[in-house]
Amino acid sequence: MANQQTTNRTPTHDICHVRGEGKNAFWTKIGAAWIHEDGQGLNLSLDFVPTSNDGRLVIRIRKEKAESTKGGAA
């Protein structure tokens, strides 16, 4: 049931695999997350699972679509 609720809502966070540091970091979006209704946890949906140990997973609040495409190619 919780999984069904997750798929009907817009994700609140993006999940990324990050390699490197600072301006040299390479970010790959690998999934999405939703805050539980009680605000005490997250449901995660991963499209990919990193197979290397040379990075870290980062969960960030999802930006508005219009904001994330500013200045980028269409």
Residue pairs with C-beta under 8 A, 6 or more apart in sequence:
2 43
3 43
6 34
6 43
6 45
9 34
11 32
11 33
11 34
11 45
11 62
12 33
12 34
12 35
12 61
12 62
13 32
13 33
13 34
13 35
13 42
13 59
13 60
13 61
13 62
14 29
14 31
14 32
14 33
14 59
14 60
14 62
15 29
15 30
15 31
15 32
15 33
15 44
15 46
15 57
15 58
15 59
16 27
16 28
16 29
16 30
16 57
16 58
16 59
16 60
17 27
17 28
17 30
17 48
17 50
17 55
17 56
17 57
17 58
18 25
18 26
18 27
18 28
18 55
18 56
18 57
18 58
19 25
19 26
19 52
19 54
19 55
20 26
20 55
27 58
28 48
30 46
30 47
30 48
30 49
30 50
30 57
31 44
31 45
31 46
31 47
31 48
32 44
32 45
32 62
33 42
33 43
33 44
33 45
33 59
34 42
34 43
35 41
35 42
36 42
36 43
42 59
50 57
